[in-house]
Amino acid sequence: MSFVKIIGCLMIIFSSSILGFNYSRVYTERVVGLINMQQCLQILQTEIMYAANPLPEALKEVFNKGNKKVSYVFNEIGKYLIYNKNASVYEGFVAISTELKNKLCFKDEDIEIILSFGRSLGISNRLDQEKYFKIALLQLQNQQKEAEEEKKKNSKMYKSLGVLVGFGIVLALY
């Protein structure tokens, strides 16, 4: 085989492998995102329940203390609430829901848990708020377990599939 054919074969295998690894990356990012979201909610719970900070300030503290891959979401919600004085907290959560799906690879179920939490945030007393935090954290833990199972099942498959498709294309062409 000529040098050009060998380079072409390697490029096909390399390209399809990269595609497979990119598809598998989504599963890893979802697990990491859910873990970081739980940590951010725990920080928010501490800021609201124990430090008794007002919501915009508590959201800013979550951004400062949390993992920036996820905590920027809370900063965006805080900015939204500051710029839109008449907006509800839920509207702030809705405003960032698209980012949750695109940047953090969250599924619709994950986003619905966060939106449901956003509906209840800031509209009830301290005791009820604590219940809402616990419910949201428990639901996110369940989603994390599900995401880890999906990752185990699908991540390796997509990586292998990418490499094998590349070899298959090379064999079909040559």
Backbone hydrogen bonds, N-H to C=O, Kabsch-Sander energy under -0.5 kcal/mol:
donor,donor_aa,acceptor,acceptor_aa,energy
6,I,2,S,-2.0
7,I,3,F,-2.3
8,G,4,V,-2.4
9,C,5,K,-2.7
10,L,6,I,-2.4
11,M,7,I,-2.3
12,I,8,G,-2.1
13,I,9,C,-2.5
14,F,10,L,-2.8
15,S,11,M,-2.7
16,S,12,I,-2.4
17,S,13,I,-2.1
18,I,14,F,-2.2
19,L,15,S,-2.0
20,G,16,S,-2.2
21,F,17,S,-2.5
22,N,18,I,-2.4
23,Y,19,L,-2.2
24,S,20,G,-1.9
25,R,21,F,-1.6
26,V,22,N,-0.9
26,V,23,Y,-0.6
27,Y,23,Y,-0.5
27,Y,24,S,-0.7
28,T,24,S,-1.2
29,E,25,R,-2.7
30,R,26,V,-1.9
31,V,27,Y,-1.7
32,V,28,T,-2.4
33,G,29,E,-2.7
34,L,30,R,-2.5
35,I,31,V,-2.1
36,N,32,V,-2.6
37,M,33,G,-2.4
38,Q,34,L,-2.0
39,Q,35,I,-1.9
40,C,36,N,-2.3
41,L,37,M,-2.5
42,Q,38,Q,-2.0
43,I,39,Q,-2.0
44,L,40,C,-2.6
45,Q,41,L,-2.5
46,T,42,Q,-2.1
47,E,43,I,-2.6
48,I,44,L,-2.3
49,M,45,Q,-3.0
50,Y,45,Q,-0.5
50,Y,46,T,-1.7
51,A,46,T,-2.1
53,N,47,E,-2.5
58,A,54,P,-2.7
59,L,55,L,-2.8
60,K,56,P,-1.7
61,E,57,E,-2.1
62,V,58,A,-2.0
63,F,59,L,-1.8
64,N,60,K,-2.1
65,K,61,E,-2.7
66,G,62,V,-2.7
70,V,67,N,-1.8
71,S,67,N,-3.4
72,Y,68,K,-0.9
73,V,70,V,-2.0
74,F,71,S,-0.7
75,N,71,S,-1.4
76,E,72,Y,-2.4
77,I,73,V,-2.1
78,G,74,F,-2.3
79,K,75,N,-2.6
80,Y,76,E,-2.4
81,L,77,I,-2.4
82,I,78,G,-2.0
83,Y,79,K,-2.7
84,N,80,Y,-2.1
85,K,83,Y,-0.7
87,A,84,N,-1.9
92,G,88,S,-1.4
93,F,89,V,-2.1
94,V,90,Y,-2.6
95,A,91,E,-2.1
96,I,92,G,-0.9
97,S,93,F,-0.5
97,S,94,V,-1.0
100,L,96,I,-1.7
101,K,97,S,-1.5
102,N,98,T,-2.5
103,K,99,E,-2.6
104,L,99,E,-1.0
104,L,100,L,-0.6
106,F,100,L,-1.9
111,I,107,K,-2.1
112,E,108,D,-2.4
113,I,109,E,-1.7
114,I,110,D,-1.8
115,L,111,I,-2.8
116,S,112,E,-2.6
117,F,113,I,-2.1
118,G,114,I,-2.3
119,R,115,L,-1.9
120,S,116,S,-1.1
121,L,117,F,-1.2
123,I,120,S,-1.3
129,Q,125,N,-2.4
130,E,126,R,-2.0
131,K,127,L,-1.5
132,Y,128,D,-2.3
133,F,129,Q,-2.4
134,K,130,E,-2.2
135,I,131,K,-2.6
136,A,132,Y,-2.5
137,L,133,F,-2.7
138,L,134,K,-2.4
139,Q,135,I,-2.6
140,L,136,A,-2.5
141,Q,137,L,-2.1
142,N,138,L,-2.1
143,Q,139,Q,-2.2
144,Q,140,L,-2.3
145,K,141,Q,-2.2
146,E,142,N,-2.2
147,A,143,Q,-2.7
148,E,144,Q,-2.5
149,E,145,K,-2.0
150,E,146,E,-2.4
151,K,147,A,-2.4
152,K,148,E,-2.4
153,K,149,E,-2.2
154,N,150,E,-3.3
155,S,151,K,-2.0
156,K,151,K,-0.5
158,Y,154,N,-2.5
159,K,155,S,-2.0
160,S,156,K,-2.6
161,L,157,M,-2.9
162,G,158,Y,-2.3
163,V,159,K,-1.7
164,L,160,S,-2.9
165,V,161,L,-2.7
166,G,162,G,-1.7
167,F,163,V,-2.1
168,G,164,L,-2.7
169,I,165,V,-2.7
170,V,166,G,-2.2
171,L,167,F,-2.7
172,A,168,G,-2.4
173,L,169,I,-2.2
174,Y,170,V,-2.0
